[in-house]
Amino acid sequence: MQKAKRIQLGSLVLVGCLAVVLALAFALVSAPTLPVQADEPHQETEKYCLSCHGNPDLKMTLPDGEEVSLYISNDALQSSVHSPAGIECEACHTEIKTYPHPPTEYQTRREMTRTYYLACQKCHAANYEKAQDSMHAQVAEAGNLEAPVCTDCHGAHDVRPPDQPRSQISTTCGKCHTEINQEYIQSIHGSVLLGEDNPDVPVCTDCHGVHNIQDPRTAQFRIDSPELCARCHADADMMSKYDLPADVYNIYKLSWHGVDVSVYKARWPTIWHETAVCTDCHGIHDIRKTEDAESSVNPANLRMS
C-alpha cells in the first residue's frame, strides 16, 4: 500500500515538472523578439560608392555622345537632407547593387534624369502625385521633355530645404523663367525679398503653387487673382507693418469691376472676361510702388479722361 502511494506521488511530481517545463518553453516561444543591436558602421554603402564616385575625373559617355560626370561630392552629400538622415545611394539607385554595375540603358542625360526622378515618389508620394497634375507635367506629356521634374528644382545629391534662404525659391524658378525672374527681382516684391529676405513678400510658389502648378493664363486663374492678392493685401496686421491700407480688396469688391468679377466667378468661371482685376492695373511680376516713375499706377502714367 505504501509502495503504491509512493509511485502515485512520484507520478504527480513528474507531471508537475513536465508542466513547468512546458510552460517555460511556451513563454520563450511566444515572447516578443527583441531587435538585435548590430554594431554596423554608419553609411557603409555611401562610403563604398564614394570610393569610386569621389574621384572628380570619373565620367562616362552616353550613346548620344554626351559626356556625363559621375563625380559626387562628399560635401554635397553631407549638406543634403538625405545623407544625414541615413538615406543612402541605393535608395534611389535601386538597380545598382555592387560593382561592376549593369550596362547603362540611357541614351541621353535627360532620359537618365527623367528615369531617376521616379524614385522620389517612394518617400514623397503626395507631392509626386500633385506634380503629375501640374502645368509642368502637362507640358512634358505634350512632348517637351525639358519640362522640370523633381531633381531639376530640388537637386539630386545636394537636396536641401527649398526655402533656405527664401529667395532661393525665385532663383530656382528663374533657371527656366529667366525673363519673368528679371522683372520680379526689380519689382517691389522681389527687391525687398532679395534685400531683406523678407518673409512677408510673395515668392513664385505663393501665387502659382508648389507642386501642383496650374496654367496662369486660364480664365479660372484670372478670375481667382483678386482673392489671391487679398491673402496679403486684406491682412490688416501685415499691411500695418508697411503703412499700407488693408481695405483695398473690400473697396474693389464694391466697385463695378469687383461686382462683375464676382458674377462671372459664380456663374461662368471658365469663360474669359475682360473686367479689370488687380494685375491689369498693377502689373504681374513687375509690380512697383505707386510713387515709382515706372509704376503702371503712378499718377503720371494713369490715363485721364
KOLNU-525309 format. One line per 8 residues: their letters; for each residue x, y, z of N, C-alpha, C. Coordinates in steps of 0.2 Angstrom, whole numbers, plus 5000, padded with zeros to 4 digits. Atoms other than C-alpha are relative to their C-alpha. Example, Ala and Ser with C-alpha at 12.3 -4.5 7.8 and 13.67 -1.06 7.14 Angstrom:
AS> 5004:4994:5000:5062:4978:5039:5004:5006:5000; 4996:4994:4999:5068:4995:5036:4996:5005:5003;
This chain:
MQKAKRIQ> 5004:4994:5000:5000:5000:5000:5004:5006:5000; 4995:4994:4999:5014:5012:5005:5004:5001:4993; 4996:5000:5006:5023:5007:4989:4996:5004:4994; 5004:4997:5005:5008:5012:4978:4999:5007:5001; 5000:4993:4998:5007:5029:4987:5006:5003:4997; 4994:4997:5002:5025:5032:4983:5000:5001:4993; 5000:5000:5007:5023:5028:4965:4995:5006:4997; 5005:4995:5002:5007:5039:4964:5003:5007:5001;
LGSLVLVG> 4997:4993:4999:5016:5054:4972:5006:5001:4995; 4995:4998:5004:5031:5052:4961:4997:5002:4993; 5003:4998:5006:5020:5052:4946:4997:5007:5000; 5002:4993:4999:5012:5068:4952:5005:5005:4999; 4994:4996:5001:5029:5076:4954:5003:5001:4993; 4998:5000:5007:5034:5071:4937:4996:5004:4995; 5004:4996:5004:5019:5078:4929:5000:5007:5001; 4999:4993:4998:5021:5094:4939:5006:5003:4996;
CLAVVLAL> 4994:4997:5004:5039:5096:4932:4999:5001:4993; 5001:5000:5007:5034:5092:4915:4995:5007:4998; 5004:4994:5001:5020:5106:4916:5004:5006:5001; 4996:4994:4999:5033:5119:4922:5004:5001:4994; 4995:5000:5006:5045:5114:4908:4996:5003:4994; 5004:4998:5006:5031:5116:4895:4998:5007:5000; 5002:4993:4999:5025:5132:4902:5006:5005:4999; 4994:4996:5002:5043:5139:4901:5001:5001:4993;
AFALVSAP> 4999:5001:5007:5045:5133:4884:4995:5005:4996; 5005:4996:5004:5029:5141:4878:5001:5008:5001; 4999:4993:4999:5033:5158:4886:5006:5002:4996; 4994:4998:5004:5050:5158:4877:4998:5001:4993; 5002:5000:5007:5042:5154:4860:4996:5006:4999; 5005:4995:5002:5028:5167:4862:5003:5007:5002; 4997:4993:4998:5039:5181:4869:5002:5004:4994; 4998:4996:5005:5042:5196:4858:5007:5000:4998;
TLPVQADE> 4993:5000:5002:5058:5195:4848:5003:5007:5001; 4996:4994:4999:5070:5209:4853:5004:5002:4994; 4996:4999:5006:5079:5218:4839:5008:4999:5002; 4993:5001:4999:5097:5213:4838:5004:5007:4999; 4996:4994:5000:5109:5228:4841:5006:4999:4996; 4994:5001:5004:5121:5226:4827:5005:5006:5000; 4995:4994:5000:5137:5236:4828:5003:5001:4993; 4998:4999:5006:5137:5240:4810:5002:5008:4998;
PHQETEKY> 4997:4994:5001:5147:5255:4803:4994:5004:4996; 5005:4996:5003:5135:5270:4798:5002:5002:4993; 4999:4998:5006:5133:5274:4780:5005:4996:4996; 4994:5004:5003:5144:5260:4774:4999:4999:4992; 5002:5000:5007:5135:5259:4757:5003:5007:4996; 4998:4993:5003:5139:5278:4754:5008:5000:4999; 4993:5000:5000:5157:5275:4758:5003:4996:4994; 4998:5004:5005:5158:5261:4746:4999:5003:4993;
CLSCHGNP> 5001:4997:5006:5151:5271:4732:5005:5006:4999; 4995:4994:5001:5162:5286:4735:5007:4998:4999; 4993:5003:5001:5177:5275:4734:5002:5001:4993; 4999:4999:5007:5175:5277:4715:4997:5007:4998; 5004:4994:5003:5162:5292:4713:5003:5006:5004; 4997:4994:4997:5173:5303:4725:5006:5002:4995; 4995:4998:5005:5185:5304:4710:4997:5006:4995; 5003:4995:5005:5182:5321:4701:5001:4999:4993;
DLKMTLPD> 4998:5001:5007:5189:5314:4685:4995:4994:4997; 5004:5006:5002:5176:5299:4684:4994:5003:4996; 5005:4998:5005:5164:5301:4669:4999:4994:4995; 5001:5005:5005:5156:5291:4656:4997:5004:4994; 5003:4998:5006:5150:5294:4638:4994:4997:4998; 5006:5003:5001:5132:5291:4634:4999:4999:4992; 5001:5001:5007:5126:5284:4617:4999:5006:4995; 5000:4994:5005:5122:5301:4610:5006:5004:5000;
GEEVSLYI> 4993:4997:5000:5140:5306:4613:5001:5005:5005; 4999:4996:4995:5137:5317:4628:5004:4997:5006; 4996:5002:4994:5150:5316:4642:4997:5002:5006; 5004:4998:4994:5142:5315:4659:5005:4998:5006; 4996:5001:4994:5152:5317:4675:4997:4996:5005; 5002:5005:4995:5150:5303:4688:5002:5002:5007; 4998:4998:4994:5158:5313:4702:4995:5002:5005; 5005:4998:4995:5148:5315:4718:5004:5003:5006;
SNDALQSS> 4996:4997:4995:5155:5327:4731:4997:4998:5007; 5002:5002:4993:5155:5321:4749:4997:5006:5004; 5003:4995:4996:5152:5338:4755:4993:5002:4998; 5007:4999:5003:5136:5340:4744:4996:4995:5004; 5004:5006:4997:5130:5323:4751:4999:5002:5008; 5001:4999:4993:5133:5328:4769:4996:5006:5002; 5004:4994:4999:5125:5345:4767:4992:4999:4998; 5007:5001:5003:5109:5337:4759:4996:4998:5006;
VHSPAGIE> 5004:5002:4995:5094:5332:4769:4999:4993:5000; 5001:5007:5000:5095:5314:4764:5006:4996:5004; 4994:5004:4997:5113:5308:4769:5000:5000:5007; 5000:5000:4993:5112:5314:4787:4994:4996:5003; 5006:5004:4997:5095:5305:4789:5001:4993:4998; 4999:5007:5002:5103:5289:4783:4997:4997:4994; 5002:5002:5006:5096:5288:4766:5006:5000:4995; 4993:5001:5003:5110:5281:4756:4998:4999:4992;
CEACHTEI> 5000:5000:5007:5114:5279:4737:4994:4995:4997; 5004:5005:5003:5104:5263:4734:4993:5001:5001; 5007:4998:4999:5088:5271:4740:4997:5002:4993; 5002:4998:5006:5087:5279:4723:5003:4996:4994; 4997:5004:5005:5099:5269:4713:4999:4993:5001; 5002:5007:4998:5089:5253:4716:5003:4994:4995; 4998:5005:5004:5096:5244:4701:5008:4998:5001; 4993:5000:4999:5114:5246:4706:5001:4996:5007;
KTYPHPPT> 4999:5003:4994:5119:5233:4719:5007:4999:5002; 4993:5000:4998:5138:5231:4718:5004:5002:4993; 4996:4999:5005:5152:5233:4706:5003:4994:4997; 5002:4995:5005:5153:5231:4691:4993:5001:4999; 5007:4998:5000:5137:5240:4688:4997:4997:4993; 5003:5002:5006:5124:5234:4675:5001:5005:4994; 4999:4996:5006:5126:5241:4657:4995:5006:5000; 5004:4994:5001:5119:5259:4655:4995:4999:4994;
EYQTRREM> 5005:5000:5006:5102:5259:4645:4998:5007:4998; 5002:4993:5001:5100:5278:4645:5004:5002:4993; 4997:4997:5006:5103:5286:4628:5002:5007:5001; 4998:4993:4999:5104:5304:4634:5000:5002:5007; 5000:4998:4993:5107:5313:4650:4992:5002:5002; 5007:4999:4998:5088:5319:4650:4996:4994:5001; 5004:5007:4998:5082:5301:4649:5002:4998:5006; 4997:5002:4993:5093:5297:4664:4997:5004:5005;
TRTYYLAC> 5003:4995:4995:5086:5312:4674:4993:4998:5001; 5007:5001:4999:5068:5308:4670:4999:4993:5002; 5000:5006:4997:5071:5290:4675:5001:5000:5007; 4998:5000:4993:5079:5293:4691:4995:5004:5005; 5004:4996:4996:5067:5306:4697:4994:4996:5002; 5006:5004:4998:5053:5292:4698:5001:4997:5007; 4999:5003:4993:5062:5286:4714:4997:5005:5005; 5002:4995:4995:5056:5302:4723:4993:4998:5003;
QKCHAANY> 5007:5002:4998:5038:5295:4724:5000:4995:5005; 4999:5005:4994:5044:5281:4736:4999:5003:5007; 5001:4996:4994:5045:5294:4750:4995:5006:5000; 5004:4994:5001:5036:5309:4743:4994:4999:4996; 5005:5002:5004:5021:5301:4736:4995:5005:4999; 5005:4995:5000:5009:5315:4740:5002:5006:4995; 4998:4994:5004:5019:5329:4732:5002:4997:4993; 4999:5003:5007:5024:5317:4717:4993:5000:4996;
EKAQDSMH> 5007:5000:5004:5005:5315:4713:4998:5006:4998; 5002:4993:5002:5002:5333:4714:5004:5003:4994; 4996:4998:5005:5016:5336:4702:4998:4997:4993; 5003:5003:5006:5008:5324:4689:4994:5004:4997; 5005:4996:5002:4994:5336:4688:5001:5007:4998; 4998:4993:5001:5004:5352:4686:5001:5002:4993; 4999:4997:5007:5007:5363:4671:5007:4997:4997; 4994:5003:5002:5025:5355:4670:4999:4993:4997;
AQVAEAGN> 5001:5006:5003:5019:5338:4668:4996:5000:4994; 5004:4999:5006:5006:5343:4655:5005:5002:4994; 4995:4998:5005:5020:5351:4645:5004:4994:4998; 4996:5006:5002:5031:5335:4646:4996:4995:4996; 5004:5004:5003:5016:5325:4641:4999:5002:4993; 5001:4997:5007:5014:5336:4626:5006:4999:4996; 4994:5001:5004:5032:5332:4621:5006:5003:5002; 4994:4996:4998:5043:5344:4629:5003:4997:5006;
LEAPVCTD> 4997:5004:4994:5054:5333:4640:5005:5004:5004; 4996:4995:4996:5064:5348:4646:4996:5003:5006; 5004:4998:4995:5049:5352:4657:5003:4998:5007; 4996:5002:4994:5056:5352:4675:4996:4994:5004; 5002:5005:4996:5055:5336:4686:5003:5002:5007; 4998:4998:4993:5059:5335:4705:5007:5002:5001; 4992:4999:5000:5078:5334:4703:5002:5007:4997; 4998:4993:5003:5078:5350:4692:4999:5005:5005;
CHGAHDVR> 5001:4995:4995:5071:5360:4706:5003:4999:5007; 4997:5002:4993:5077:5351:4722:5007:4998:5000; 4993:5003:5000:5094:5344:4716:4999:4993:5000; 5000:5007:4999:5099:5326:4716:5004:4998:5006; 4996:5002:4994:5113:5323:4728:5001:5005:5005; 4999:4994:4995:5113:5340:4736:4993:5003:5002; 5007:4998:4998:5094:5341:4741:5000:5004:5006; 5000:4996:4993:5092:5355:4754:4993:5003:5000;
PPDQPRSQ> 5006:4997:4999:5077:5364:4761:4999:5005:4995; 5001:4995:5006:5070:5374:4746:4999:5007:5002; 5002:4993:4998:5066:5390:4756:5006:5002:5005; 4995:4998:4995:5083:5392:4765:5006:5002:4996; 5005:4995:4998:5085:5406:4761:4994:5000:4996; 5006:4999:5003:5068:5411:4755:5001:5002:4993; 4999:4997:5006:5075:5420:4740:5002:4994:4995; 4998:5005:5004:5081:5403:4734:4994:4997:4995;
ISTTCGKC> 5006:5002:5003:5063:5399:4728:5000:5004:4993; 5000:4996:5006:5063:5413:4715:5006:4998:4995; 4994:5001:5003:5081:5409:4710:4999:4993:4996; 5001:5006:5003:5076:5391:4706:4995:5000:4994; 5005:4999:5005:5061:5396:4696:5003:5004:4994; 4997:4996:5005:5072:5408:4687:5005:4997:4995; 4995:5004:5005:5083:5394:4679:4996:5000:4994; 5004:5001:5006:5069:5392:4667:4996:5006:4998;
HTEINQEY> 5004:4994:5002:5058:5408:4668:5005:5006:5001; 4995:4994:4999:5073:5420:4666:4997:5007:4999; 5002:4993:5001:5064:5435:4659:4995:5002:5005; 5005:4998:4994:5050:5434:4672:5004:5001:5006; 4996:4999:4993:5063:5432:4686:5003:5007:5000; 4996:4993:5000:5072:5448:4680:4995:5006:5001; 5005:4995:4998:5055:5458:4681:4999:4999:5007; 5001:5001:4993:5052:5450:4698:5005:5004:5004;
IQSIHGSV> 4995:4998:4995:5068:5455:4706:5001:5008:5000; 5000:4993:5000:5066:5473:4701:4993:5003:5002; 5007:4997:4998:5048:5474:4707:5001:5001:5008; 5000:4999:4993:5043:5479:4725:5001:4994:5004; 5000:5007:4996:5041:5461:4730:5007:4997:5000; 4994:5004:5000:5057:5454:4723:5006:5004:5003; 4995:4996:4997:5068:5469:4728:5001:4999:5007; 5000:5000:4993:5063:5468:4746:5002:4993:5002;
LLGEDNPD> 4998:5007:4998:5065:5449:4746:5007:4999:5000; 4993:5000:5000:5082:5450:4740:5004:5004:5004; 4996:4996:4996:5087:5464:4750:5000:4999:5008; 5001:5002:4993:5080:5458:4767:4998:4993:5001; 5003:5007:4999:5074:5440:4764:4994:5001:5004; 5006:4999:4996:5058:5447:4770:4995:4994:4999; 5004:5006:5000:5046:5433:4775:4993:5002:4998; 5007:4998:5002:5030:5443:4770:4999:5001:4993;
VPVCTDCH> 5001:4999:5007:5033:5446:4752:4999:4994:4996; 5002:5007:5003:5026:5433:4740:5006:4998:4995; 4996:5003:5005:5038:5422:4730:4996:4996:4995; 5004:5003:5005:5033:5412:4715:4995:4995:5002; 5004:5006:4998:5026:5397:4724:4994:5003:5004; 5006:4997:4996:5014:5409:4735:4994:5001:4995; 5005:4998:5005:5005:5414:4719:4998:4994:4995; 5001:5005:5005:5007:5399:4707:5000:4993:5003;
GVHNIQDP> 5000:5007:4997:5008:5384:4720:5007:4997:4999; 4993:5003:4999:5022:5372:4723:5000:4994:4995; 4999:5006:5005:5020:5355:4715:4994:5000:4995; 5005:5000:5004:5003:5357:4708:4998:5007:4996; 5000:4994:5004:5007:5372:4697:4995:5000:4994; 5005:5000:5005:4992:5377:4686:5002:5005:4995; 4998:4995:5006:4992:5387:4669:4997:5007:5003; 5003:4994:4997:4990:5405:4675:4997:5004:4994;
RTAQFRID> 5003:4997:5005:4984:5410:4658:4992:4998:4999; 5007:5002:5001:4967:5402:4660:4995:5005:5003; 5006:4996:4997:4950:5411:4664:5000:4999:5007; 5001:5002:4993:4949:5402:4681:5006:5004:5004; 4995:4996:4996:4966:5409:4687:4999:5007:5000; 5001:4993:5000:4962:5426:4681:4995:5003:5005; 5005:4998:4996:4946:5427:4690:5001:4999:5007; 4999:5001:4993:4953:5420:4706:5006:5005:5002;
SPELCARC> 4994:4996:4998:4968:5433:4706:4998:5005:5005; 5001:4995:4995:4959:5446:4716:5001:4997:5007; 5000:5003:4993:4957:5434:4731:5007:4998:5001; 4993:5002:4999:4975:5428:4728:5004:5006:5003; 4997:4994:4997:4981:5446:4731:4998:5002:5007; 5003:4998:4994:4969:5448:4745:5003:4996:5006; 4997:5004:4995:4978:5435:4755:5005:5004:5004; 4996:4996:4997:4991:5448:4759:4997:5007:5001;
HADADMMS> 5002:4993:5000:4983:5465:4755:4994:5001:5004; 5006:5000:4996:4967:5461:4765:5002:4998:5008; 4998:5002:4994:4978:5456:4780:5002:5006:5004; 4999:4994:4997:4977:5471:4792:5007:5000:5004; 4994:5001:4996:4991:5465:4803:5007:5001:4996; 4994:4999:5004:5003:5463:4789:5001:5007:4996; 5000:4993:5003:4998:5479:4780:5002:5005:5004; 4998:4995:4996:5001:5489:4795:5007:5001:5001;
KYDLPADV> 4993:5000:5000:5019:5484:4795:5003:5005:4995; 4998:4997:5006:5021:5493:4779:4996:5007:4998; 5004:4994:5001:5009:5508:4781:4996:5000:4994; 5004:5001:5006:4998:5501:4768:4993:4999:5002; 5007:5001:4998:4979:5501:4768:4998:4992:4999; 5002:5007:5000:4971:5484:4771:4992:4999:4997; 5006:5000:5002:4954:5489:4764:4999:5000:4992; 5000:4999:5008:4958:5489:4745:4996:4995:4997;
YNIYKLSW> 5004:5006:5003:4950:5472:4742:4993:5001:5001; 5007:4998:4999:4934:5477:4750:4997:5005:4996; 5002:4994:5005:4933:5493:4740:4999:4997:4993; 5000:5003:5007:4937:5483:4724:4994:4996:4999; 5006:5004:5000:4923:5471:4728:4993:5004:4999; 5006:4996:5001:4910:5485:4729:5000:5004:4994; 5000:4996:5006:4916:5493:4713:4997:4996:4994; 5003:5003:5005:4909:5489:4696:5004:4994:4998;
HGVDVSVY> 4996:5006:5002:4924:5478:4692:4999:4994:5004; 5001:5006:4995:4923:5468:4708:4993:4997:4999; 5007:5003:5001:4904:5465:4706:5000:4996:4994; 5000:5003:5006:4906:5460:4688:5004:4993:5001; 4996:5006:4999:4920:5448:4693:4997:4995:5004; 5004:5004:4995:4910:5441:4707:4995:4996:4996; 5005:5003:5004:4896:5437:4695:5003:4994:4995; 4997:5005:5005:4907:5428:4682:5003:4995:5004;
KARWPTIW> 4997:5005:4996:4916:5419:4696:4995:4995:5002; 5006:5004:4998:4899:5412:4702:4997:4996:4995; 5004:5003:5005:4891:5408:4686:5005:4997:4994; 4997:5002:5006:4904:5407:4672:5008:5000:5001; 4993:4999:4998:4922:5404:4680:5005:4998:4994; 4995:5002:5006:4929:5396:4664:5000:5004:4994; 5000:4996:5006:4924:5409:4652:5004:5007:5001; 4995:4994:4999:4937:5423:4649:4996:5006:5000;
HETAVCTD> 5003:4994:5000:4931:5440:4654:5005:5006:5001; 4995:4994:5000:4940:5457:4652:4999:5005:5006; 5001:4995:4994:4933:5466:4668:5007:5000:5004; 4993:4999:4997:4949:5473:4676:5001:4996:5007; 4998:5002:4994:4957:5463:4690:5007:5003:5002; 4994:4996:4997:4972:5468:4701:5006:5001:4995; 4994:5000:5004:4985:5463:4689:5000:5004:4993; 5001:4996:5006:4978:5473:4674:5002:5007:5002;
CHGIHDIR> 4998:4993:4998:4982:5489:4684:5007:5000:5003; 4994:5000:4996:4996:5485:4695:5006:4996:4997; 4995:5004:5003:5006:5473:4684:5000:4993:5003; 5000:5007:4998:5010:5454:4687:5007:4999:5004; 4994:5001:4997:5028:5451:4691:5004:5006:5001; 4996:4994:5000:5034:5469:4688:4996:5006:5005; 5004:4996:4996:5023:5477:4702:5005:5005:5004; 4996:4995:4996:5031:5493:4709:4996:5005:5004;
KTEDAESS> 5004:4995:4995:5027:5506:4722:4997:5006:4996; 5004:4995:5003:5014:5519:4717:5005:5006:4998; 4996:4994:5001:5027:5533:4718:5006:4999:4995; 4995:5002:5005:5039:5524:4707:4998:5003:4993; 5002:4997:5006:5040:5533:4690:4998:4995:4995; 5002:5006:5005:5039:5516:4681:4994:4996:5002; 5006:5004:4998:5024:5510:4691:4994:5002:4995; 5006:4999:5004:5009:5507:4680:4994:5004:5003;
VNPANLRM> 5005:4997:4997:4998:5515:4693:5003:5007:5003; 4998:4993:4998:5009:5531:4696:4995:5005:4997; 5004:4995:5003:4998:5546:4693:5002:5002:4994; 4998:4997:5006:5008:5552:4679:4999:4995:4994; 5001:5005:5005:5005:5535:4670:4993:4998:4999; 5007:5002:5000:4986:5534:4673:4997:5004:4994; 5004:4997:5005:4975:5538:4658:4995:5004:5003; 5005:4995:4997:4965:5553:4662:4995:5001:4994;
S> 5005:4999:5005:4948:5556:4653:4999:5008:4999;
